[in-house]
Amino acid sequence: MAVKLRLQRKGRRKNPFYHIVVADARAPRDGRYIERIGSYNPMTSPATIEMDRDKALEWLHKGAKPTNTVKAMLKMQGVLYKKHLMKGVAKGAMSQEEADAKYLEFISNKEERIRRRFEAERKAQLEHNLKIAGLDSDTLSAVAAASKAATAEEEE
């Protein structure tokens, strides 16, 4: 039986939401599946990917083939990197502790990059909204400081 890691569409029209599932390759896209290992929401900014990395790695070791989209998600989540490190451990190129340290470093760097990108997008959106409103960031910071001072005086 050929097993695939793939997306199963949920949600409604023009508002997609996906489950990341392990399914028989012959089963329909939204049909029966073996196990649900995560979810993907492309409607958020940035897109939200929640995945059980250990289950995904377990299924990859069992021989499940990911679709192109799921493979990109596995790569972003670090599952394929962990599989690569586990091959190195099996060959004796490194110890399990070294592999775990490299994996944890990779995950922390990845999450930091995502956080910085999200903050940059949010800042750019705020600047855009201020420009549309006819304000600049200096004016807004002055207004915020004045309102903070007024609130502090009212509390006293």
Buried (B, 14 or more C-beta within 10 A) or exposed (E): EEBBBBBBEBEEEEEBBBBBBBBBEEBEEEEEBBBBBBBBBBEEEEEEBEBBBEBBBBBBEEEBBBBEBBBEBBEBBBBBBBBEBBEBBEEEEEEEEEBEEBBEEBBEEBEEEEEEEEEEEEEEEEEEEBEEEEEEEEEBEEEEEEEEEEEEEEEE
